[in-house]
Amino acid sequence: KNPPGGMHMLGRVAQRAALYARRGASSRVVQGHSGSQVEVTTTAVSDSVNINICDSDQPGVVLMIGWMGSKQRQLNKYVDFYHAHGMDAVTVIPQPTHVLQPPKARSMAKELVSLIESPAYKERPLLVHGFSVGGYLYAHFLKQMLDCGPAVSGVFKERLVGQIFDSPVDLEGVPHGLSFAMLGNNFLRPLLERAIQITINANPATKKVYEECSQLFKANPLQTPTHFFYSDADLVACPQRLREIVSAWQAKGIDVSETLWADSKHVLHFRDYPEAYKNALHSFCVKNMAPHFTGSSVTSEVPHASAM
């Protein structure tokens, strides 16, 4: 179902030309496999969504949904791993309103569906990499995709080759994680956490959306191969809850793997254990993205900031 190589390259050239024509487009060079250099062009298509096109003939695309408070420059440290292997990327920068206001999350999910189903992407193999609250937002995206009906969701299931979740947060972790992302260790943070919890509990409709997204995430309705990165020291993403998800999916016969640490903090596993993280990524992608993933891993730095 993937377009022929020549047509794919022409599509990339057209995309790159369109990106440069956009106001605010930027380019940079990252180190690819075998020491080669890969040019990457990044541009914003909205306040929260960026597209990153690399100079390669591989058709693979990664949809990367960041943690609350993340910046594009921080996600670049992760995205460069994929660019080094010839993959383009769509990066999503979550805002507090995407968590506190479900209509905002649905709106962004619809935007992502439109983008992923656009001519530039609709026939290309897709990998999802979500951080923290990115798991919740991915559930919104998945629901929108499934609601498009079997004609669209069936093709999407064949395109979706894998999921990677780093410190995914379930409903009970939202107040703590969101308040920390907004205020850090400020003495007012516990008050904000309590206020967020009260807001969620006081609005049954909002809480129902959280619960539905949580159930959809845990159901993995497309039975997509998945790898989890998490830690027993994470105070935001509950490690026991993640163990239960891994066990439940394995019992269903879903291809699921995990990398578990004892001491790394929320979304900082790559910073603390870069080689183990990259090796796990590489193994997962080689297994699930072949033949659209080539070369060896790229050396990257990782953001030194805890966030949701």
N, C-alpha and C positions, 0 to 999 in steps of 0.2 A: 504493500500500500504506500510505501514511501516513494516520492518522486524520483525519477532518474537523476543520476549525479549531475549531469549538465544543467538540467532544469533547476535543480536545487541550488547550484552555484549562481545561476542567473537570478534566482529569487533572492539570494543573499546580497548580490550586488545591488539589486533594486532596493532592498531594505536599507542597506548601508547608505545609499544615495539619499533615500527618504529621510534617514536619521540625521544626516549632515544638514539637510535642508531645514530641519526643525531647529527652532531657537533653543539654545542651551545644550545641544548635543556636544559630547566630549569624547575624546579617544585616549587610549593608553596602551601600553605594551606589557604583556605578562610573559613569563617564561613558560614555554610549553614542554612537552616531553622531548627527550633526546636533545635538550638544550636549545631548541628552536624558539623563535619569538612569535608571539601571537598578538595581533592587533585587535583591540576590543573597542567598540563604539557603544557608548551608553547615552540614553536619552530618557527623559520623563514623558510618559504618556498621560499621566495624571499626577495629583499631589502625592499619591501613595504607590504608584506602579511605575517601574522603570524597565526598559528592555535593553539587553546587552547582547550585541551581535559580535561574534569573533570571526576572524579570518580563517575559515576552515570549510571543508566540504562535507563534514559529518552532519547528519540531519537531527541529531539528538538535542533536546531542549530540557532544561531543568526549571521548574517553577519553585522558587525559593521564597518562603514566607518568613520574614524575620521575627524577632522578639519585640516586645513593646519597648519603644525608645531606641531601637536600632537605627543606624544610618547606612546609607548606601556604601560609604567608604568602609564601614565595618563588615558589611556583607560581602564586599569585594574580596576580603581575606578568605572567604569560603568559596565564593563564586569562581575565583581564579583556579581552584582545583579542577572545576568542570571545563573552564576555558582551555586549560592546558591539554585537555583531552578532546578538544574540538567541539564542545557543546555550547550552544547559545543559552541565555538565561533570561527569565522574567523574574524580577525581584519585587517583593511587596514589603512596604514599610508600614506596619500597623500603627494606628493612632488610638488614643484612649477612647474616642467615640466609636471605633469599630467594636469595642468590647462592651461599652456601657450602653450603646444604642443599637440594638439588633438591625433596625432598618439601614443603618450605615454599613453594617457588615454585609447585609444582603445586596446592597447597591454595589459594593466593591466586588462581591462574588459574581454578580452579573457582568461587571466590567471584565473580570478575568475570563469568564466563559466566552464572552464576545471576542476577546483577544486570542485565547487558545483555539477557538473555532474559526478564526479569520484565515484567509487564504495562505498567509505566511507561515501558519503553524498547524493547521488542521490535519495534515497527513503525516506529521512527524512524531516519532516516539517521544514520550514524555516521562520525566522523573520528577517526583515531588520531594522537596527537602524543607521541612518546617521546624521552626524553633518555638518552644514554649507555647504562647498563645496562638502561634501559627497553626497548631493542631485544631484549635477551635475554629479559626477562620477557614482552614482547609475544609472542615465539615460543611461550612456554608457553601463553599465552592462546589463541593461534591453534591450537595443537595440540589443546587441549581442545575448542575449537569444532569443529574438523574431525572429532574423534572422536565428536561427537554424531550423526554420520551425515548423509547427503545432505539429508534433510528439513529439518534445522536449518542445516547449513553452506551449503546452496544459497540459502536466504533471507538468511543473513548476508552472503553474497557480494554480493547485490543491495543490501543496506543499507550495506555498507562502501564509502564513496565516495572515500576517500583516506587516505594515510599520510604523516606528516611525521616525520622522524627528525633529531634534533639531536645530533651527535657520538656516533653509535651505536658501542658497543664490541664487538669480536669477542673470541673466546676468549683470544687472546694479550694483550689489554689488561686482563683481569680482575684479575690479581694487583696490578699497579701502581695501577690505578684504585681498587680496593677498599681497599688499604692507605692510599692518600692520603686517601680519604674518611673513614677511621677515625682516622688520626693526623696528617693534614696534613703539614707539613714537619718533624715531630718526628724526632729523630735515630734513633729506633727503627723508623721506617717501612721502611727497606730490609730489616730483619730480618723484619718482618711480611710484606712482599711475598714474600720468599723462603719463609717458612712457608706462605703461601697456595699458592704454586706447588708446593711439596712435597706439600701436602695434596691438591691436584687430581691430581697425577701418581701419588700413592700409592693413589688410589681409582679404579680403572678404571670402576666403575659411574657415579660422579659425572662423570668426564671424558667418558664416553659421552653423558651427558645434555647437557653443554655442546656437544659436537660435533653432536648431533642438532638442538639448538635453533639452532646456527649455520647448519647446512645448510638448515633450514626457513626461517629468515629470508632467506637468500640465494636460495632457490628462489622466493619470492613466489608461492606456489601459486595464489592467487586473482587474480594479475596486477593488483593494485591500483595505481592511479596514486599516485606517491610523489614527495615532494620531500625532498632531503637538505640539511642545513646542516652544513658542516664546514670545517676549516682545515688548512693545511699546517704550522701551528705547534702542532698538537695532539699532546701527548706520550702521550695515552691511547688515543684512537681513531685508528687507522692511516689516513691520508689515501689512501695508495696502494691499500689494500684497498677503500676506499669507491669510488675511481675504477673499480676493476675491477667492482664490483657495478653501478654506474651503466651502464658499457659493456655488461655482460652483459644487463642488463634491456632496454636500448635495442635490442640485437640481437634480442631476443625480441619486439620490438614493444610492450613495456610503456611506458606514458606515465610517464616519469621525468625529473625536472629537478633541478637542484642550485644551491646558492649556496655558492661557495668563497671563503674569505679566505686571505690570506697570513700574518696575524699574530695573529689572535684565539685565545685559549686555550680549553681544553675547556669546553663548555657556557656560554661567556661571549660568544658571538657577538652575542646580542641586546643585551647591555650595551655592547659596543664599536661595534656598527653597528645601532642600533635602527630607524632609518628603512628601511634596506635590508632588514632582517629582516621588519619589518611589511609592507613593500611586497610581498615575495615571498610571505608568508603570505596577504595579501589576494588577490593574483593567483591563487594556487593554489586558495583557497577559493571565489572567484567562479567559477572554471572548473569545479570539481568539486562544490561544495555548492549551486549555484543550483537552484531558487529559494529555498533555505532559509538563505541568507546574504545579508544586506542591509547597506547603510550603508557608512561609511568607517571607517578604522582608528582605534583609540583610543590616546591617548598613555599610555605605561606606562613605569615604571622597571623595572630588571632587577637581580636579586641580584648583589652584588659578592663572590661567593665561588666559588672553583673547587671542583668536586666531581665524583664519578663518576655 
